[in-house]
Amino acid sequence: MRRRDFERLVLKALEELPDQFRDALENIDIQVRWRPTPAELRRAGVRRGSLFGVYIGVPLPERGHHYSMALPDTIVIYQHTHERHCRSEAEIVKQARQTVLHEIGHYLGIDEDRLHELGIG
């Protein structure tokens, strides 16, 4: 899949977010990259080839009154992982949407266990 097509899938997933979630996104950069670096894999504690996305930043509930003038938080979605683990374009679309929701969940302060309970783990 071409990069531009994959980026469109990610943008579509963002556009389809419920208003209350989309409105909560502030000072965040959402990127598409080909694959995670070894350092990103180590930081996430996962093995090579299994990281679909990552959230880097300070979750909303952990921000206090001192939180200002900060660089944007970042959500990175890895295209290669999606293509490697999905068998069809329809699966890539579904997985990309789930990955976007999952990483936004971390941004909102939702932990892994709760994300699994919500079906986006």
N, C-alpha and C positions, 0 to 999 in steps of 0.2 A: 504494500500500500504506500502511496506517495505521502510524504510528510504533510503536505497541505491538506490532503484528505483526512488524515488522522487528526490534525489540528482542528478541522471542522467538526469532527465527532466530539472532541473535547468541548469546543465552544457550544455545540448543540446541547450537550449535557448541562452546561452552565445555564444556558437560556431556559432549560426545562425545569430548573430548580423552583420550588415553591417560593413565592415572593419573600416570605419571612427569612428564608435562608439566603437568598440572593441579596436582600437588603442588609444582611449582617456582614457581608463580605466587604471589608474595608482595609485599605493599605495591604493588599495581597497581590502577589505576582504569580500567575499560573503559566507554567512553561511545559513544553513538550520537548523531551530529549530522546535520543535513540536508545541509550541504555545507561544504567547506573554505573558510576565509577566504583572501583574497589573500596574507596573510603566511604562512599554512600552505603554500600552493602554492609560494611563493618558497623557503621553507625546504626543502621536499621537492624542489625543482628540476623540477617538472612543470608542464605547461600546464593551463589551466583545464578542469575537467570530467573529468580522468583520474586523480584521486587517490581510491582506494577506501578507504584507511585510512592511519594514521600511528602510529608509536611515538615517544613523547617520554619520554626518560629516560636512565638509565645502564644499559647492558646488564649482565647478571649477571657475565660474565667480567671486566669492567672495574672491578668494585667491589672495593675493597681493605678493609683493616681499619679505615680511616678512615670508611667508608661507614656512617653511622648517623644516626638522627634526621632522615631525609630525607622530603620530601613523596613521596607515591606517584608512581610512573611512571604514564604514561597511554597507553592505546591508544584511538584514536578511529576509529570505523567510520562512513563517510559514506553515508547512505541514498540520497541523490539520485544519486550516481555509480552505485550498483548499479542503481537503477531505470532510469537513462538508458542503460546499456550492456547490460542484460539484456533479452531478449525475452519471457521468461515467468517466472512465479513459481518454477518449478523451477530456472531459471538463476540467479535471485536467491539462492535457497537455496544452490546450489552455490558461487556467487561469494562470498557472505558467509562461508561456511565457509572457503574458501581465503584470504580476506582476514584473517580471525581467525588462522588458522594462520601466515600470512605475518608478521603483526605480532608474534605471540608468538615467532616465529623470531628477529626482531630483538631482542626482550627477552632471549632466550637467548644472544644474541651471534652469530647466524648472519648472514653478509653476503648481499648480493643475488645474487652469483654462485652461492653454495652453495644458496640457496633455489631458484634456477632449476634447478639440478642435481637437487634433491629434488622438483621438479614443483610447487612452491608459489611460484613467482617472480612 
